[in-house]
Amino acid sequence: MELVAARSRRAAQLAMAGLDGGLQRRIGALRERLLDQLAELEARVDFEEDLPPLDPLAVRAELEAVRGELEGLVVEARQGEILREGLRVAIVGRANVGKSSLLNRLSRSERAIVTDLPGTTRDLLESELVLEGVPLTLLDTAGIRATTDPVERLGIERSRAALAAADAVLLLFDLAAGWTAEDEALLALVPAGVPLLRVGNKADLLDAAAVTATSGMPAGAADLAISAHTGAGAEALGPLLLRRCGLQDLQGIAVALNQRQRQLAATAIQGLERSLAAADAGLPWDFWTIDLRDAARSLGAITGEEVSEAVLDRVFSRFCIGK
């Protein structure tokens, strides 16, 4: 399903990695390491007097190592989800700051009507593109301002809704006018935690010294100065946006968990954390095994394997027990 639904070549490569068994091998290897430790612990629960001492620090170090790798997979899973599903990026700003011009520039097509009249855009316009393997849906929104025009007001309400639901936001402002109280009010509408780029437009109307001087705005207000009209600076916008969204090394992702698998991996991490807490508290071996078994079971749910028989096979193959 992921291969069929892939919106970019990179998303298709991740889906193929799943079909080729890359994910199965990686999760399976981590599960095997947990089963090895579980077998060592379970053998000591019933037969400790017959076996050599077990180093708790070595067991703990291995559990921490597996937890670290699972945490890395969960982080990669979020990036993989973005590669599969893409990002919805809202371009917001005051009326007539150049939002439609920027949409046209980034999409390399005349998707939006551009005029010098404020309020030209009255509905959401969408444009799709792929940037460094990431599908992006750009949303050109109506300029948010006070107006008595009922049609424009409806467009502004849709802009507010798009802003609230966006995965990332490009807040565009006019470099020539500088950072205004209206821009500050728009900034306050961006939901907390949503990646944000503050982009100064119309750099072509100012000389280089004036663009720098326009930083009479709050410190760091402009992440980038561009000209949507000439294209100056626009080539840096996409990579900067991806970095702001935490997508620096997408080429390094070999496999990616889907949502169900990510939840199971997170459950395994929680089980390992509880097992490590038992170790920190100096509890007997059987307290370690309870949550360690749950962690291995969660990984088995990803690979489709059971825990009980695998542990017993290890115990009786490794130790001279029951003879």
C-alpha positions as CSV (number, residue, x, y, z in Angstrom):
1,M,0.0,0.0,0.0
2,E,2.8,2.4,0.9
3,L,4.5,1.7,-2.5
4,V,1.3,2.4,-4.4
5,A,0.6,5.6,-2.4
6,A,4.2,6.9,-2.6
7,R,4.2,10.6,-3.7
8,S,8.0,10.7,-4.4
9,R,10.9,8.5,-5.5
10,R,12.3,8.6,-1.9
11,A,9.0,7.4,-0.4
12,A,8.9,4.6,-2.9
13,Q,12.4,3.6,-1.9
14,L,11.4,3.4,1.7
15,A,8.4,1.2,0.8
16,M,10.6,-1.1,-1.2
17,A,12.9,-1.4,1.8
18,G,10.0,-2.7,3.7
19,L,9.1,-5.2,0.9
20,D,12.7,-6.4,0.7
21,G,12.7,-7.3,4.4
22,G,15.1,-4.5,5.5
23,L,12.7,-3.5,8.4
24,Q,12.2,-7.1,9.4
25,R,15.9,-7.7,9.7
26,R,16.6,-4.5,11.7
27,I,13.7,-5.1,14.2
28,G,14.5,-8.8,14.3
29,A,18.1,-8.2,15.2
30,L,17.1,-5.9,18.1
31,R,14.5,-8.5,19.2
32,E,17.2,-11.2,19.2
33,R,19.4,-9.2,21.5
34,L,16.5,-8.7,23.9
35,L,15.8,-12.4,23.8
36,D,19.4,-13.2,24.6
37,Q,19.3,-11.1,27.7
38,L,15.9,-12.5,28.7
39,A,17.1,-16.0,28.4
40,E,20.1,-15.2,30.6
41,L,17.8,-13.6,33.2
42,E,15.1,-16.3,33.2
43,A,17.7,-19.1,33.6
44,R,19.0,-17.4,36.7
45,V,15.5,-17.0,38.2
46,D,15.1,-20.8,38.5
47,F,18.7,-22.2,38.3
48,E,21.0,-19.4,39.6
49,E,22.8,-21.8,41.9
50,D,23.8,-24.0,39.0
51,L,25.0,-21.3,36.7
52,P,27.9,-18.8,36.7
53,P,27.2,-15.3,38.0
54,L,25.5,-12.9,35.6
55,D,27.0,-9.3,35.4
56,P,24.0,-6.9,35.9
57,L,26.0,-4.0,34.5
58,A,26.6,-5.9,31.3
59,V,22.9,-6.7,31.0
60,R,21.9,-3.2,31.8
61,A,24.3,-1.8,29.1
62,E,22.8,-4.0,26.5
63,L,19.3,-3.0,27.3
64,E,20.3,0.7,27.2
65,A,21.9,0.1,23.8
66,V,18.8,-1.5,22.3
67,R,16.6,1.2,23.8
68,G,18.9,3.8,22.1
69,E,18.5,2.1,18.7
70,L,14.7,1.9,19.1
71,E,14.6,5.6,19.9
72,G,16.5,6.3,16.8
73,L,14.0,4.2,14.8
74,V,11.1,6.2,16.3
75,V,12.7,9.5,15.2
76,E,13.3,8.1,11.7
77,A,9.7,6.9,11.6
78,R,8.5,10.5,12.0
79,Q,10.7,11.5,9.1
80,G,9.6,8.5,7.1
81,E,6.0,9.5,7.7
82,I,6.7,13.0,6.3
83,L,8.4,11.4,3.3
84,R,5.3,9.2,2.7
85,E,2.5,11.8,3.5
86,G,4.3,15.1,2.9
87,L,4.0,18.4,4.6
88,R,1.2,21.0,4.3
89,V,2.9,24.4,4.3
90,A,0.7,27.5,4.8
91,I,2.0,30.8,3.3
92,V,0.5,33.5,5.5
93,G,0.9,37.2,5.8
94,R,-0.8,40.6,5.5
95,A,-2.6,41.5,2.3
96,N,-0.4,42.3,-0.7
97,V,2.9,41.1,0.8
98,G,3.5,38.7,-2.1
99,K,2.1,35.4,-1.0
100,S,0.7,34.5,-4.4
101,S,3.9,35.6,-6.1
102,L,5.8,33.3,-3.8
103,L,3.5,30.4,-4.5
104,N,3.9,30.9,-8.3
105,R,7.7,31.1,-7.9
106,L,8.0,27.9,-5.8
107,S,5.6,25.9,-8.0
108,R,7.1,27.3,-11.2
109,S,3.7,28.0,-12.6
110,E,1.1,30.8,-12.6
111,R,-1.2,29.1,-10.0
112,A,-2.4,32.3,-8.4
113,I,-3.6,35.6,-9.8
114,V,-1.2,38.4,-8.8
115,T,-2.2,42.1,-8.8
116,D,-1.2,45.2,-6.9
117,L,-4.6,45.3,-5.2
118,P,-4.9,44.0,-1.7
119,G,-7.4,41.1,-1.2
120,T,-6.9,39.5,-4.6
121,T,-6.7,36.0,-3.1
122,R,-10.1,35.1,-1.6
123,D,-9.8,31.3,-1.3
124,L,-7.2,28.7,-0.5
125,L,-5.0,27.8,-3.4
126,E,-2.9,24.6,-3.3
127,S,0.1,23.6,-5.2
128,E,2.1,20.4,-4.9
129,L,5.8,19.9,-5.4
130,V,8.6,17.5,-4.3
131,L,11.6,19.1,-2.6
132,E,14.6,16.8,-1.8
133,G,12.2,13.8,-1.8
134,V,9.6,15.4,0.4
135,P,6.1,16.1,-1.0
136,L,5.0,19.6,-0.1
137,T,1.5,21.0,-0.4
138,L,1.8,24.8,-0.5
139,L,-1.3,26.7,0.6
140,D,-1.7,30.3,-0.6
141,T,-4.0,31.9,1.9
142,A,-6.0,35.1,1.8
143,G,-4.3,38.1,3.4
144,I,-5.5,38.3,6.9
145,R,-6.8,41.8,7.6
146,A,-9.9,43.7,8.7
147,T,-12.4,43.9,5.9
148,T,-16.1,44.4,5.3
149,D,-16.2,42.3,2.1
150,P,-18.2,39.2,3.0
151,V,-16.4,37.0,0.4
152,E,-12.9,38.2,1.5
153,R,-13.9,37.6,5.1
154,L,-14.8,34.0,4.3
155,G,-11.4,33.6,2.7
156,I,-9.7,35.0,5.7
157,E,-11.6,32.5,8.0
158,R,-10.3,29.7,5.8
159,S,-6.8,31.1,6.0
160,R,-7.0,31.0,9.8
161,A,-8.2,27.4,9.6
162,A,-5.4,26.4,7.3
163,L,-2.9,28.1,9.6
164,A,-4.1,26.1,12.6
165,A,-3.9,22.8,10.7
166,A,-0.6,23.4,8.8
167,D,2.5,21.2,9.4
168,A,4.7,24.3,8.8
169,V,4.2,28.0,8.3
170,L,5.9,30.5,6.0
171,L,5.1,34.0,7.5
172,L,5.7,36.5,4.8
173,F,6.2,40.2,5.5
174,D,7.1,43.2,3.4
175,L,10.7,44.2,3.8
176,A,10.0,47.7,2.5
177,A,7.4,48.3,5.2
178,G,9.3,46.4,7.9
179,W,7.9,44.3,10.7
180,T,4.6,45.8,11.7
181,A,2.1,45.3,14.5
182,E,-0.1,43.3,12.1
183,D,2.8,41.0,11.4
184,E,3.3,40.5,15.1
185,A,-0.4,39.7,15.5
186,L,-0.2,37.1,12.8
187,L,2.9,35.6,14.5
188,A,0.8,35.1,17.6
189,L,-1.7,33.0,15.6
190,V,0.8,30.4,14.7
191,P,0.2,27.3,16.9
192,A,2.9,26.6,19.4
193,G,5.4,23.9,18.2
194,V,4.7,24.3,14.5
195,P,7.9,24.9,12.5
196,L,7.9,28.6,11.4
197,L,9.9,30.6,8.9
198,R,9.7,34.4,8.9
199,V,10.5,35.5,5.4
200,G,11.0,39.1,4.3
201,N,9.8,39.7,0.7
202,K,10.4,42.4,-1.9
203,A,14.1,42.5,-1.3
204,D,14.4,43.8,-5.0
205,L,12.9,47.1,-3.9
206,L,15.7,47.7,-1.5
207,D,19.5,47.8,-1.8
208,A,21.6,45.3,0.2
209,A,22.4,47.8,2.9
210,A,18.7,48.7,3.3
211,V,17.7,45.0,3.6
212,T,20.2,44.6,6.4
213,A,19.0,47.8,8.1
214,T,15.4,46.5,7.9
215,S,16.4,44.3,10.8
216,G,15.0,47.1,12.8
217,M,12.4,44.4,13.6
218,P,12.6,42.2,16.7
219,A,15.9,40.4,16.9
220,G,16.0,37.5,14.5
221,A,12.6,38.3,13.0
222,A,13.6,37.6,9.5
223,D,15.0,34.1,8.8
224,L,15.5,34.9,5.1
225,A,15.2,37.9,2.7
226,I,13.9,37.1,-0.8
227,S,12.3,38.6,-3.8
228,A,9.4,36.5,-5.0
229,H,9.3,38.8,-8.1
230,T,12.9,38.2,-9.3
231,G,13.5,34.9,-7.4
232,A,16.5,36.2,-5.5
233,G,17.0,34.2,-2.3
234,A,14.1,31.9,-3.1
235,E,16.3,28.9,-3.8
236,A,17.4,28.9,-0.1
237,L,13.8,28.8,1.1
238,G,13.1,25.1,0.6
239,P,16.2,23.6,2.2
240,L,15.9,26.1,5.1
241,L,12.2,25.0,5.6
242,L,13.2,21.3,5.7
243,R,15.9,21.9,8.3
244,R,13.4,23.9,10.4
245,C,11.1,20.8,10.2
246,G,14.0,18.6,11.5
247,L,14.6,16.9,8.1
248,Q,18.3,17.3,7.7
249,D,19.5,13.8,6.7
250,L,16.6,12.2,4.9
251,Q,19.0,10.2,2.6
252,G,20.4,8.4,5.7
253,I,17.0,6.8,6.4
254,A,17.2,3.2,5.2
255,V,13.9,1.9,6.7
256,A,10.9,3.6,8.3
257,L,8.2,2.3,10.7
258,N,4.6,3.0,9.8
259,Q,2.3,4.4,12.5
260,R,1.3,1.0,14.0
261,Q,4.9,-0.2,14.1
262,R,6.0,3.1,15.6
263,Q,3.5,2.7,18.4
264,L,4.8,-0.9,19.1
265,A,8.4,0.4,19.1
266,A,7.4,3.1,21.6
267,T,5.8,0.4,23.8
268,A,9.0,-1.6,23.7
269,I,11.0,1.5,24.7
270,Q,8.6,1.9,27.7
271,G,9.1,-1.7,28.7
272,L,12.9,-1.3,28.6
273,E,12.7,1.8,30.7
274,R,10.7,-0.1,33.3
275,S,13.1,-3.0,33.2
276,L,16.0,-0.5,33.7
277,A,14.2,1.1,36.6
278,A,14.0,-2.4,38.2
279,A,17.7,-2.7,37.7
280,D,18.4,0.7,39.3
281,A,16.3,-0.3,42.3
282,G,18.4,-3.4,42.8
283,L,15.4,-5.7,42.4
284,P,15.7,-9.5,41.8
285,W,16.1,-10.9,38.3
286,D,12.5,-11.8,37.9
287,F,11.5,-8.2,38.2
288,W,13.7,-7.4,35.3
289,T,12.2,-10.1,33.1
290,I,8.5,-8.9,33.4
291,D,9.0,-5.7,31.4
292,L,11.8,-7.1,29.3
293,R,9.4,-9.8,28.1
294,D,6.8,-7.2,27.2
295,A,9.4,-5.2,25.2
296,A,10.4,-8.3,23.2
297,R,6.7,-9.1,22.7
298,S,6.1,-5.7,21.2
299,L,8.9,-6.1,18.8
300,G,7.6,-9.6,18.0
301,A,4.3,-8.0,17.0
302,I,6.2,-6.0,14.3
303,T,8.0,-9.1,13.0
304,G,5.1,-11.6,13.6
305,E,7.0,-13.7,16.1
306,E,6.2,-15.1,19.5
307,V,8.4,-14.8,22.6
308,S,7.8,-17.8,24.9
309,E,9.2,-20.6,22.7
310,A,12.2,-18.5,21.6
311,V,13.2,-17.9,25.2
312,L,12.8,-21.6,26.2
313,D,14.9,-22.7,23.2
314,R,17.7,-20.4,24.2
315,V,17.6,-21.5,27.8
316,F,17.8,-25.2,27.0
317,S,20.4,-24.8,24.2
318,R,22.8,-22.6,26.2
319,F,22.7,-24.1,29.7
320,C,23.1,-27.7,30.9
321,I,19.8,-27.7,32.7
322,G,17.4,-30.6,33.5
323,K,19.8,-33.4,32.7
